């Protein structure tokens, strides 16, 4: 193996290892990002914002590359189109593994107006370009859509189906959530837990401390973490760390 291949392989391994550690912000190799919400410059609602309008979560929570449409709210500049007095600017472009490229939808040149990189579930860094300064956008809530799809471990030994839970505000605590353990080999079991939102000060992703069956003192799953739009990690009753992937369902799974 050449030195160049060894270096690349080592970098990929290190990035994958860091991505599994949770907590701090880093750019994952494959990004499945919940796009809905209020992306505001500096997190201030009075500042410029980016609101994604397409595609819906049924696409962007299962994919890492797709076409997007968005509106810029309170734009600091109108790229190469004229201000129509609406206070917003229609955009079109692409999302590709965490990189967002947007141009004004009515632009005659389709010149890139926004060149952004998703650095965590709630942050997007946009490079300076043309008359637009570099900026950082913060999403005030994570559009988790927990009930969309089935969460399945490698090999399929652990399967969870969540009840409807659309989004969770940053820094919120103890939001009630339910799930069903629909793992093979037993009857479905209803589980209850409390969902904490993204904790901004510590860069901690949304978490469920424990999922517990009714009438049982010992949790069935603990340390459930929403890593990204396609990935959960948790510890099972034996203390083992398990990774679950969001999968599309051909037949809907229902909790009892």
Secondary structure, 3 states (H helix, E strand, C coil): CCHHHHHHHHHHHHHHHHHCCCCCCCCCCCCCCCCCCCEEECCCCCCCEEEEEECCHHHHCCCCEEEEEEEEECCCCCCCCCCCCCCEEEEEEEEECCEEEEEECCCCCCCCCEEEEECCCCEEEECCECCECCEEEEECEECCCCCCCEEEECCCCCEEEECCCCCEECCCCCEEEEEEECCCCCCCEEEEEEEECCECCCCECCEEEEEEECCCCCCCEEEEEEEECCEEEEECCCCCEEEEEEECCCCCCCCC
